[in-house]
Amino acid sequence: MSVHDERRQGLLADRVLGMLDQADASELDDLLLEDADAMAELEAMEYAAAAVALADLEREAMPPEVAARIAAKVEAGTANVIPFAPVKRAQPAPARARTNLFMAAGWIVAVAAIALAIWAWLPRDPSGTFASTTRSSGTLEARGVRTTTPETLLARAGTVRVDFANTKDALAGEASGDVVWSAEVQKGFMRIRGLPKNDPAVLQYQLWIFDKGRPTQYPVDGGVFDVASGTVTVPITAKLNVGAPVLFAITVEKPGGVVVSKREHIVLAAAIKG
């Protein structure tokens, strides 16, 4: 397995286990946009992790007889399994076809078996938590990995940039800034200046994206964030696909954010005209 392939599988495993930091998450987002096989692997791992979680399995050493039965099941289900090993790049299969594959009973059994083996033998520190895996040293740029920034998004055709307007809310301070959003890759950034520093234990800021194709009372959650200094650049983490954004709005919410905002304190808003 090449260094690139090891890195890819490490990122995918960390994503499923919730262990990615911000830099690694950005690297993986770029990889998923460019590699259909990586997206298929991620979906497979997530199905597997869900199957393991639902089974409420003991996390202990696997008895030899259990390992033998798992190996037999995986071997018997090979015809239905998309292998984890890197394969030649191909155009992604239609969404309906991929869904049918993942829902096949043989697929679920085989993936759950593989996930169980991975879960049982992941390294842990003495406290029982998962130990960090070894990563290659150096920055992402030094390893030749392209990272996404507001500037790289603006270089893409179709990317929009719109200025935030201060709403004059009591909590808005002298805030200003702009939003950069690419509908093609479903990624974006907020560049904000002057928004008051917050105490995450008391309140947090939350972005909402109003989509032309969705009811206005249910905008897409764009992520919760904090402000620790006068100027911040915040990646947008939309929880749903955004088809045609018409408005980006930042509200003040309780720690952790909310599912539906009461919109009592809207501090910044950026409308896309036309």
N, C-alpha and C positions, 0 to 999 in steps of 0.2 A: 504494500500500500504506500503511495507517495505521501510526502509531507502535506501536500494540498488536500488529499483525500482524508488524512488523519485529522487535519484542522477542521474540515467540513463536518465530519462525524462528531468531533468534539463539540463544535458549536451547536449542532442539532441536539445532541444529548443534553447539553447545558440548558438549551431553550426548554426542553420538555421538563427538566428538573427544576426550572426556575432559578438557575444559577448565573444567568448572563448579566454582566455589567453593561453600562450604556454603550461603551465603545464596541464591545463584542456584539451587542444587539444590532448596532448600526451595520457592522460588518456582515452579520447574518442576513439582514434585510437586503443588502446589495446582492449577496449570493443567491437568495431566493428569487430575486427579480431576473437573474441571468441564467439560472440553472433549473430547468423543469424537474430533473431527477432529484435535486435537493428538496424541492417542495414535496415531491411524492414521498421521499424518505421521512420528512418531518411529519406529514400527515400519518404515515404508518406508525412512527414512534409515539405520536400523541394517542392514536387508537390503542396502542399496546399499553401505554401508561394508564389510560383510563380503565382498561380491562383489569390490570393489576390492582389499581386502587379499589375498584368495585369488589374485587375478590377478598380484600382485607387480609392480605397474605402476611405470614410471619417473615420477618427479615432475618433469616439465619442461614447457616450453611446448608446447601442443598444435599440431601441424602443421595448416594450413588444411584439407588434404584429409581428415584424421582427423575434424576438427570437423564437416565437411560430412557424412561418413558417419554420425556419431553423431546429428546433427540429423535425418537421414533415418530412422534406426531409431526415434528417439523419436516422430517424426511418424507412422510406420507403426504404432506400438504404442499410439497414443493411446487407442483404445477399451478397452484393458486397464489403463490407468494411472489411479490415483487422483491428481488433480493436487495439487501442493504449494500452489497458491494457496488462500487462505481460502475456504471454502464455507459455505453456510448450515448452521447447527447442525441435527443430526438425531440420532435415537436410534442408538447404536452397533449395527452389524450383528452377528448371532450369531457367536460365536467361530469356528465351523466354516466359515461363509461367508467371513469375513475371511481365514482360513488358506488356503482354496482360491484366493482372489485373489492372495495374496502368492506362492503356489507356482507360479502360471502362468508358463510360460516367457517369454512376451512381457513380462510385468511385470518379471521379474528383469533381462532385457536392457535395458529402458528405464530402470529405476532405476539400474542399474550405469553406464549411459552418463551420466546426470545427475550421479551421484556423482563420476565421473571428471572431469567438467568442473569441479565445485566444488573437488575435491581439487587439481587441477592449477593452479588460479588463486587459491587461498587466499593471502593476503598472508603473507610470511615476513620475518623480520628477517635481517640479514647473516649470522648464524650458521647459517641454514638452518632454524631452528625457526619454528613458526607465530607470527605477530604477533598481539597482542591486537586484538580488534575494538572499535570505539568504542561506548561505552554511554551512554545518557542519564544525566545526573547526578542526584544526590539519593538519599535512602534509599528503600527499597521502600515504606515507608508514605507518603512524600511523593509517590510516583508512583501511589498509590492501589492498590497490590498487597497483597492480604491474605496475611499470613504465618501459618504454623502455629506455635503455642506450646503448652506443656502446658495453659495456661488455655483456649485456644480448643478444644483437644481435649476437655477436661473439660466444656465447654459442650454437647458433642454427646451425644445420647442413645446409650446403649450403651457409652460409654467406661468402662473400668475403671481404678481406681487401687488399688495394693496396696503395702504397705510392704515394704522389704527387711529381711531378718533377717541379722545378722552371724553367720557360721559359726564364728567364733573360730579360723579358720585363722591360722597364724603371719604370713601376708602381708596379713591383713584389716585390721589396725590397729583403729581405733575407728570403722570405716565404718558408715554407715547411709544411709537415703534411701528413695525410692519409685519406682514405675514407673507411667507413664500410657500406656495402650494403647487404640487404637480398632480393632476388627476390621473395622469398616465401611470405613474408609479405609486400613487397613493401615499406620498410622503411630503412632509413640509416642515417649516420652522417658524417660530415666532422670535423676532428680535425686539426686545423690550427695554426701554429706558425709563427710569424714574418711578417705577412701580414700588410702593413701600415694601420694605423687607417684612416678611411674615414669620411668625412663630408656628412651625408645623403642628405643634401640639394644641394650638388654638384655632387656627384657620389655614386654609390653603386656597390657591387659585386653581380654577378649572376652566378649560377651553371647551366651547360648544361650537359645532359646525352645523349651520343650517343648510340643509340640502334641498334643492328645488323639488326633488322627487319624494320628499318625506313631509309628514305633517309638521307644522311649525312648533307645535307643543312638544315634539319629540326630536330635538336636534341630536346629532351624533356627538357622543362624548369624545373629546379630543385629548383627554388626559389631564391629570392633576399635576401641579408643579409648585415649586417654591422659589422665592426670590431672596438671595443672600447678599446681593450687591446691587449697585446702581444700574448696571447693564447686564442683561442675560440673553442667551440664545437658547431657546427651548425647542427640542424636537417635538413635532406633533405626532401623537400616538392615537390615531382614530380607531375606535373599537369596531366600526362597521365601514363598509365601502361607501365612499362619498362620490356620488355621480356628478352633480353640478352644484358646487357650493355657491351660496349667495350671500352668506354672512358668517363671520367669525366673531364670537363674543367671549369675553373672559369675565367670569363671575367669582365672587368670594364665597367659599363654602366651608363646611365643617371639615376637620381632618379626614383624609381619605376620599373626599368628594362625595357626590350624590349621584343617584341614577336619574332623577328628574329634578332640575333646579327650580326653586321658587323665584329666581331672578330678582331677589331683593337688592343685591348689590352687583350691578354690571359696571365694571370699571373701564373696559376698553371694548371697542367694536370696530370691525372692518368690513364694510359692505363692498361686494363685487358688483359693479354696475353693468347693465346690459346682459 
